[in-house]
Amino acid sequence: MRKSLWVVLALMLLLPVIVVVAQDEPETLVVSTFGFNLDVIEENVTQPFEEAFGVDVIYDTGNNSDRFAKLESLGDESEIDVVHFAGAFTFRAKEAGLLQEIDPEMLENYDDLFDWAQDPLGDNAGIAYAINSYLLIYRSDLVEEPITSWADLLRDDVAGFVTIPQMTTTFGPATLLMLDKALSGSDDINYDADMAWEALPDLADNIVTSYIRSSELTTLVQQEEVWLAPYASFAIGNLLGTGHPLTAVVPEEGVVGGPIVVSITAATEKVELAHAYIDWLISYEVQMAEAVDLIDSPTNMVVQADLAAAEDDEMADACALLTCGADLLDSLIFIDNAEIEDRLDDWIERWNEALLQ
């Protein structure tokens, strides 16, 4: 009997400890994001954020379209707190009522952002924490005449060695619009893209295949199946990693700017923690680390200025490869997402018909 009493007392002493441990479990933040460079992002972003705020970040990864479809299908039942999208998909999420407004007053680093990054889609639906430029890249050892224009995608000397992104991707519409701009000689974007549509059969003859993911482009370049392609600047590190001589080109017609946007979902109640995460992403330390590692081009003005003026080789090299420097930033062309959405279904059908002929 006495032994049983001691056992009971011992268990009672343990109970408060068990309760305390349960109460000390860290809060979680579920983040929907892209599935690449997560090892570097873990070091630069995730682990320091978790340590600073005593939370666990759980990633839900995939491409833009798959993650948007998941967010839309779950609606208010979604467990996603924060979502990373390319600008076009953030626009769709906003129109579908899947996002809540960001409060700039809760972001200490907000004023360090470029104006176009603070509210790129209106209604404070998201913050552009990174900026892509959509340029051309080519094999300088195999293409003798330098590439200078979007119209060079139609050149005979690269026929059979060109790839372009599919129309359903983030930059698919930009390919059509910039080709039209090159062929028309206009200073403005023509969203009807008449001349590009006329030239599309010729472009289809030149391409070896189209791609959906940047990893597919990297593989095509690595296997020497592609000599010329449009690419988004975030992929430059992987492309250079192929070891082939590659030259990046800012075409004479200009480059499209593609904001990468972080937003707070309408379904989450973790509003304060979500704001803290966004503020972390746009901080000087995180933006500089991501830039030097060639993960993202910064939208923090102070980081951009320091990179552009850097005498340090690592920082200067990073600026040369990213969307960086006043000249490039000032030349960015931002596409009207509403204009694209109005036409996209028809464009996808026409695009597929031309490329499948």
KAWO-V446643 format. One record per residue. RES is the residue in one small letter. OMEGA is omega in whole degrees, -180 to 180 (* if undefined). Layout:
res:omega
RES:OMEGA
RES:OMEGA
This chain:
res:omega
m:-180
r:179
k:179
s:179
l:179
w:178
v:180
v:179
l:179
a:179
l:179
m:178
l:-179
l:-174
l:179
p:179
v:180
i:180
v:-179
v:180
v:-180
a:-179
q:-177
d:177
e:-175
p:175
e:179
t:173
l:-178
v:-174
v:175
s:-175
t:-179
f:-173
g:-179
f:179
n:-176
l:179
d:179
v:179
i:176
e:-178
e:-174
n:-171
v:-166
t:-175
q:177
p:179
f:180
e:-180
e:-178
a:-174
f:178
g:-178
v:172
d:175
v:178
i:-177
y:170
d:-168
t:178
g:178
n:-176
n:-172
s:-180
d:-178
r:176
f:180
a:179
k:180
l:-179
e:-177
s:-178
l:178
g:-179
d:180
e:-178
s:176
e:180
i:178
d:-177
v:-178
v:174
h:176
f:161
a:-172
g:-177
a:-179
f:172
t:178
f:180
r:179
a:178
k:-179
e:-180
a:178
g:-176
l:-176
l:172
q:-176
e:172
i:178
d:-179
p:180
e:-180
m:-178
l:-179
e:-175
n:-175
y:-176
d:177
d:180
l:169
f:-179
d:-177
w:179
a:-174
q:-178
d:-170
p:-176
l:-180
g:177
d:-179
n:-179
a:-179
g:177
i:175
a:-179
y:177
a:179
i:174
n:166
s:-177
y:-171
l:174
l:175
i:-177
y:178
r:-176
s:177
d:-177
l:179
v:-173
e:-179
e:-176
p:175
i:-177
t:-171
s:173
w:178
a:179
d:173
l:-178
l:-174
r:-179
d:-174
d:176
v:-178
a:-180
g:-179
f:-180
v:169
t:179
i:177
p:178
q:-176
m:-178
t:-178
t:-178
t:-175
f:177
g:179
p:-179
a:178
t:-180
l:-176
l:-179
m:174
l:178
d:179
k:179
a:-177
l:-178
s:-176
g:-178
s:175
d:-175
d:175
i:175
n:-174
y:172
d:173
a:-174
d:-176
m:177
a:179
w:178
e:-177
a:-173
l:176
p:177
d:177
l:179
a:178
d:-176
n:-172
i:176
v:176
t:172
s:-178
y:178
i:-176
r:179
s:178
s:177
e:177
l:180
t:180
t:179
l:178
v:180
q:-178
q:177
e:175
e:-177
v:176
w:-175
l:-180
a:164
p:179
y:174
a:-170
s:-179
f:-176
a:-172
i:-179
g:180
n:179
l:178
l:179
g:177
t:179
g:179
h:177
p:-178
l:177
t:177
a:-173
v:166
v:-176
p:-175
e:179
e:179
g:-179
v:179
v:174
g:-179
g:179
p:171
i:-165
v:174
v:-174
s:176
i:-177
t:178
a:-175
a:-173
t:171
e:-178
k:-172
v:-178
e:-180
l:178
a:176
h:179
a:178
y:180
i:179
d:177
w:-179
l:-176
i:178
s:-179
y:-174
e:-178
v:-179
q:178
m:-180
a:180
e:179
a:-178
v:178
d:178
l:178
i:-178
d:173
s:-170
p:172
t:175
n:-175
m:-179
v:178
v:179
q:-180
a:-180
d:177
l:-177
a:-177
a:-171
a:170
e:175
d:-174
d:-177
e:180
m:180
a:178
d:179
a:-180
c:-179
a:-176
l:-177
l:169
t:-168
c:179
g:-174
a:-177
d:-179
l:-179
l:-180
d:-176
s:-176
l:176
i:180
f:-176
i:179
d:-177
n:179
a:177
e:180
i:-177
e:-180
d:-173
r:-163
l:-179
d:179
d:180
w:-179
i:180
e:-180
r:180
w:-179
n:178
e:-179
a:-176
l:-179
l:-179
q:*
